[in-house]
């Protein structure tokens, strides 16, 4: 078997690991963060013209993994205590809009938020639900669909050419994949906001002279490597070292270091991984990163739902309200879309463990900034939050709406390597009624 056929049999992860190992051995750095949206062809820098006025420039996507209870957050039913349980309900700064009393700070910024109370999914398991939320398509054994961030990178391009355009903080790397679009559209996964972008500087043990020599050697290896392996996948990594060096020497690298923030600002977001992740997301968007996802897990409340949701809401409330307020104060809210999603809701019926079970039939998501209406509700559930009465929104429609907020051609077809057509929302239409 030829070397070429052996490489063809390797999957994307294997090829990445080869390049990572080579870079670590010869350059003294890890370039894993650069093997995402910072690597690739020039189409990453060719942003599509906006399709609508006031199009947003960046997205901060807040992923509530585990299945966030809609009744105990953004779609309470105080008139029906059988399903509401002990969760308190409060008024907000939006007329006739009430939310959970566990979210008082968010209630104060509801004038900037649109609620989607008619969400519906056909996936009731976590893995499949998260897959659908992030990709608009149900899982298939024969293909890996691109994540939402990859779609946005493909359709809009990068805003800042020296740092990654797609970053995922605290979540699963599976939600940051480029899928069939390839690694160049994938996201950079960061485990923790406080850690920043690891291994992005030359090691102290490697002198500049040694580093330059290793770069020269790497260039020679690359020339030979590309000469032997001609397939398309290899071209994805053609600019690997140039991109790595560009990032390592960029002034924008400081965007990843939240230690530059005043302690009062850090406290404002909350001293926890999600709050600091939202702060990092704001810093990255400030440096023109196109798409940032921040994950808050722990919403799988089969047991002690009301205790668990209150604890989650304390974290979410401070970070979400802090993010929206900070973006507004900096004049960035109109140009930044904040979207909050989850894979499904929780049952209106309270189980024997004082918990709520999986419920894809009805749940709530939200958007703020980015040209959406403030203090607005789209969709409605019945008096038990059991069925969507009007305004059904699928995950594909939600993702298409995010694309529309950015002014992207959401109907644009991208063809997979197997020749199959795909769109950002699986042919779903954006909900244009939510835009001002």
N, C-alpha and C positions, 0 to 999 in steps of 0.2 A: 504493500500500500504506500502511496506517495506521501511526502510531507504535506502536500497541499490538501489531499483528501483527509488526512488526519486532522488538520486544522478545521476543515469544513465540518467534521463530526463534533467538534467542541461547541458547547452552547455559549451564550453571551457571557455568562458568569465566568466560565473557564477562560475565555479570551481576555476578559477583564483582569482575572487573577494573574495571568501571564504578564500582562503589561504592568500591573502593580508591582509584581515581584521584580521585574527588570528595573523599574524606576527606583525601587527601594535599594536594590543592590548597587546600581551604578550611580545614582544621584544622591542617595542618602535622604530621600524624602518619600513620603507616601503620596501618590497622586490619585488616590481613590476619589477625593472630592472633585477632581478635574475630569473624571471619566463619566460625566453626566452631560448636562446641557452646555457646558463650556467647550465641549469638543464637537467638531462637526463642520459641515459645509457652510457656505456663505448664506444659505437660506435662513439660518438662525438669526441673522442680523437684518433681514429684509422684512420689516414690520408691515403688515397689511394696512391700507388706508382705513380710517374709521368709517363705519357705515352709518353712524348717527352722531348728532351733536353731543358734546360733553361726554364722550366715551371715556371710560376709566382706563388707566394705564397699567394698573397692577391689581392683583387679587391676593387677599389673605383668607385662606380657607381654614376654618376651625372644624376639626373632625371630632364629633362626640361619639367615640367608638364604644360599642356595647349596647346601643339602643336606648336613647334618651327618652324618658317618659314625657309625653306631651302634656298629660293632665297635671303633672307636678312642676311644669316649667312654663310653657307658652300657650297652652290651650286649656286652662282650668274650667271646671264646671261647678261653680259654687252653689248653683241651684239644685244640684244633684249630689248630695253627700254620700250616697251609696258608692259612687265611683270616685268622688273627689277625695274622700278620706280626710285626714287631719291637715293636709297641706293648706296653708293660708293663702288668701287671694288679695291682691292689692291693685289700686288704680295706678295708671301711668301718666306720663306727660302727653300721651296720645288720647284724643277724645274717644271715649267709649271702648277703650282697650284695657283689659285687665290681664295680669299675668300672675305667676306664683309669688307669694310673699317671701319666698326664698331668694328672690332676685330684685331687691330694692334698688340697687345702683343701676341695674339695667332698666328698671322702670323709669328712672330719671332721664334716660337717654332714648326712650322709646320713640320720641319725636323724630329720630333719625332712622328708624328701623321699619322694614316691611316684614311681616310674618306670613309665611306660607302654611296655613293651617289645613290645607287639603292634600298633603303629601300622601302618596300611596305607592307601595312597592309590591312586587310579586315574589320577593325573596325574604323568607322568614328565618334564615340561619345567618349567623354572624359573618362567616367568611364570604358567603355568596352575596349577602347584603352589602358588605363593604366593597366588594368587587363591583357590584352594580352602581353603588353610590359614586365611586371614583371613575368609572369607565363608561357608564350608560348602557353597557351590554352585560348579559348574563354570562357566566363562565362557560367556556367551551374547551374540551380537551385538545382540540387541534390548533388553537391560536391563543396568544396572549394579547389582550387588547391594551392599548395605551391608556395611561391614567389621564385624568383631567389636565394636570399640569403639562404633560407631554403634548396634549392636543393644543393647549394654549401656546406653547413654545413653537409648535409646528405652524400654527396659523398666524401668529403675531410676531415671532422673532424675539430676540433679546434686546433689552433697552440699554444695558451696560455691557460692553464687549469684554470687560476684564474680569468679571466675577460671574458665578453661575446664575442662570436665569430662572432656575427652578430649585427650590430648597424645601426639604421636608424635615420638621423638627419633632422628635419624640414619638414618631409613629412607626408603622411597619414599612420597611423598604419596598414591600410588594406594592404599596400604594403610590410609589414614586417611579414606577417602571416606565420606560419608553415603549414597552411591548413590541409589536411588529414594526414600529417606526424606528427602532434601534436605540442604542445607548446614547446617541448624541442628543436625544430629546428627553432623556430620563432626568430625574431629580437627584440632588445631592442629599443623602440622608444624614441628619445630625441627631445623635442620641440625646443630647442635652444642650440646652441653650447656653449654660454656663461654660461648657467646654469649647464652644466656638468651633472653628474649622481646624481640626487637628492636622498635624504634620504638613502644614502648608508653608513652612519656612525651611531654609537650608539648615541641616543639623549642625550644631556647634562643633562637632568632631570633624566636619568636612570643611576644609579651607576653601576660599573662593577659587584659588588656583586649581585645587583638586576637583572642585565642582565643575569648573570650566573644562578640564580635561575629560571628565566623565560625560559631560554634555557632548563633546566632540566624538567620543567613543560611541555614545548612544546614537548620534546622527549616522555614523557609519553602519552601526547595526541595523538601524531603521532602513537605510538605503538597501542593504542586502535583503532584509526581511520583506520589504515591499516588492523587491525584484522577484523573489521566489513565490510569494503568495499574491495572486492577482485578484482574488474575489472581492466583491463589493464591501463585505463586512470589514475588511482590513482598512479600507479607506477611511472608515469612521475614526480611526485612531491616528490618522496621518499627522494631524497637528498637535498630538498629545504633549510633547515636550515644550513646544512653543507656548501652548496655552498654559501649561503648568508654570513656566517661568514668568509669563505675563501676570498671572495671578499672584505669584509669590512676591513680585516687585510692585504690585498695585497699591496705591493709597487707599483704595476701596476695601482692601482686606480688613481694615479696622472695623468695618460694618459688622463683622461677625463677633466682635468683642464687646459684650454688654458691660464690661467693667468700665468702659468710658462713660457710662451713664451715671448721673448723680444718684446717690442712694435714695433721695426722696422720690425720684422718678421710678426707680426699681420697686420701692415700696408701694407706689401708686398702682402698679400692675399686680402685685401680690408676690410674696416671697415663696414661690413654689415653681415647679418645673413648667407648668402651663402658663402661669403669669409671666415668667421670664421668657418663655417661648414667644408669647405675644409681643413682648417688648423687642425681642430680637427680630420678629417679623416686621415691626414698624421700622426698625433700623435698616433692614434689608430693602424694604420698599423705598425708603428714603434714598437709598443708593441705587434705585432703579432696577431692583430684582423684579422680575415679571410675576412670578407665582410662588407664594410661600404657604405651606400647610403646617398647622400646629395641631397636635393631637392631645385630647383629654379623654382618657379611658375611664373605666369604672362605672359605666352606666348600666351594666347587666344586673338589674336589681330584682332577681327572683326572690330574694330574701330581704326582709327589713327595708323595703323600698323607701319608706318615708325618712328613715334615718340616713340611708345611703345617699338619696337624692339631695337632701339638705346639705350634706357634706360636699357633694360634687358642686352644688349650686354656689356655695360660698367661694369656691375657687373660680368657677365660671363667671360669676357675677362681677367680681372685682376686675378680672382680666378683660372681659368683654366690654364693660362700661369704661374701663381705663383706656383700652385701645381706641374705642370710638371717640372718646373725649380728647385723647391725645392727638389723634389724626385731625380732628376738627380744629383744635388749638393751633396746629402747625399748618393749617390750610391744605391738608392732604386728603380730606375725607371725600371730596368730589372726585378726585383722581384715583382713589383706592376703593375697590369693592371688598367689603368684609362679608363673607358668606359662612354660615354655620349649618352643617349638615350632620345627619346620623343615619344609620342603616335602616332603622325602623323605630316605631314607638313601643309603648308597653300597654298591656291589656287594661281596659277600664275596670274589669273585674279584679278584685284583690284576692290573691290566693291564700291558702291556709298558712303560709309562712309570712304573712303580711307583706307579700311581694307582688310584683307585676311581671307577667311573662311576655314573650315576644309578640309583637303586634304590627305587622306590615300594612295592615288595612287602612290605618289612619295615623298620621303623626305630623310634626311641625318642624320646619326649618326656617331660616331667616336670612335676610340680606340687609346691609346698611352701607351708606355712601355709594360711590360709583354711579350716581345719577338715579338711584331708585327713590321712590317716594318715601317720605318719613311718616311715621304714625299711621301706617297703612296695613290692612289685613287683606290677604288674598286667599279665598277659600274658607269653607266653614264645615265643621263636623256637627253631627246631631247632638242632642242634649246629653248623651252619654259619652261623647267623643269616640264613638264606636264605628261610625260610618261617615264618609265624606258626602255632605249634602250637595255642595257645589264647589267649583274651582279645583278639580282634581289636578294634581301636579305629580308627574312621575320623576324619578331620578334623572332620566334623560332630558326632560323638560327643564329641570332645575339647572343641569349643566349647560344646556343650550342658552338658558337665560344668563348664566355667567358669561358665556361667550358673547352674547349680544351686548352685555354691559361694557365689554371691551371693544365693541364695534367690529367684531369678527364676522366673517361670512359663515354662519353656523350651518348653512346648507351645503357647504363645500364638501365634496367627496374626496376622501383619501383612499387609495387602493393599497391593500396589503400585498406582500410578496406573492401570495397565492392568487392574486387577481380579484379579490373580493372587495366590494365598496363599503366604506364606513364613513360616518359623520360624527361630530362631537357629541350629539345627543341621540344617536341611533334614529335619525330622521325625525326626532321630536322637534316641535316648534318652541321658541322661547316665549315666556309669558311677558309680553310687551306692556300689559296693563300696569305693571308695577313700576314703570319708569315715569319720571316727572316730565 
